Amino acid sequence: MKKATAKVRDRNGLHLTPSAKVVRCAQQFKSRITLCHGCKEADACSILQILTLGAGFGSEVEITASGPDESEAIDRMVEAFSDGAGI
């Protein structure tokens, strides 16, 4: 299992559009990817679960990946949050 932390950079937080970008990124991997914010956890392939995190602008989100391509999954998810992709 691999873990990393990323910051939400979208001014409106993890609303519908950035959440959809997270899902599209996560669906490329075989590993199970989860996002944690506070005491809430969400499957990164579920847009509804991501929306329930309530992660606002500047919030830190812990990303966890477990599976055959976990290292690549973590790297790409962190990159998606940090490269100005609107997440």
Secondary structure, 3 states (H helix, E strand, C coil): CEEEEEECCCCCCCCHHHHHHHHHHHCCCCCEEEEEECCEEEECCCHHHHHCCCCCCCCEEEEEEECCCHHHHHHHHHHHHHCCCCC
